[in-house]
């Protein structure tokens, strides 16, 4: 039997992972149904890094990674210009604000340059969205929306993910 909150094993009515009392634990089939509704978190799709100077950062990462960026894109709805590097199956996304009131501008003002978010590839952003919403995790978007690099995206509130801004994404055709 499994906890309906964190999916840890339940012994003597208590979850061995989170410690909560579980009145109605999930059986193996229910657990698999919950997990399959996520439509599988496939891998870390990219790591978003907020920068002040995209040209300087692009030159630095090109030297550091030994490869040039493969794509630049402006995402008007987010007030951001992005630049992507491939590192194996994962990507590095450099993000620079295109307006002073964009989320990236506010992030840099509060925290300085650095890791902004971690994106997880899902088979379906909509399926992942519905799953995470059922778990009670606060979401920063009302639904998946079109983002950079041909993806559907949505973000989880960092306070519900141990201080990490997490994005789920899938290809636009999914």
C-alpha positions, 0 to 999 in steps of 0.5 A, a space after each residue: 500500500 502507498 501514501 496518497 500524498 507522496 507515494 511512499 510505502 504505508 506500514 501500520 497506517 503511516 507513510 514511511 516516507 512523509 510520516 503522515 497517517 494514511 486513512 485510505 492508502 493506494 493499492 499498486 493499481 491506483 499508484 500506477 494510475 496516478 503515476 501514468 497520468 503524469 505521462 512520464 517525466 522523461 528527463 531534464 529538458 533544460 536548465 534556464 540561466 538568467 543573465 544580464 548581458 546575452 552577448 557576453 554570456 553567449 561568448 562565455 558559454 560557447 568557450 566553456 561548452 566548446 559549442 556555439 548556441 543552436 538557436 536564439 528566440 524572443 518570447 514576447 509574452 515573457 519579455 525575454 530573449 533566449 539562447 540555447 546550447 545543447 549539452 547531450 540530451 539536455 540544453 542550457 537556456 540563457 535568458 535575458 530580459 527584453 523589458 524592465 518589468 519582465 520576470 527575468 528582470 525582476 529575478 536578476 534584480 532580486 537574486 542576480 544572475 544564475 539558475 532561474 529554472 529547471 525544465 522537465 520534459 514530459 510526454 504531454 504538458 497537458 497531462 503533466 499539468 493535470 497530474 500536478 494540479 491534482 497533487 495540490 501543487 500551486 501552479 504559476 500558469 492557468 494552463 500550459 502555454 506556448 514557450 520557447 524552442 517549440 514547447 508547451 510549458 507551465 511552471 510550478 510555484 517554487 514554494 511548493 518545490 523546495 525553492 526551485 522554479 520548475 517548468 514542465 514542457 513538451 513539444 507543441 505537437 503533443 
